[in-house]
Amino acid sequence: MISKRQKSLMDWGSQKWRTKSGKPSSQTGERYLPTNAIKALSPAEYAATTKAKRLAKSKGKQFSKQPKSIAKKTARYR
């Protein structure tokens, strides 16, 4: 029997994660998100989360939190 955690991890792994441009984040500084999450965000929201990612990257951080309103909106797709 598969536990709830295992199913969640399997679902997460089967999603198509990408950047909006389709290019590697290391080149563009964009945030990787599931395709459905990208579709759910407005251009301004995607720009805001990308800006946060680029700002953290410029400070030498590998990970960055999304703005709270955007994180709440994309949570259902992760």
Secondary structure by P-SEA (a helix, b strand, c coil): cccaaaaaaaaaaaccccccccccccccccccccaaaaaaccaaaaaaaaaaaaaaaaaccccccccaaaaaaacccc
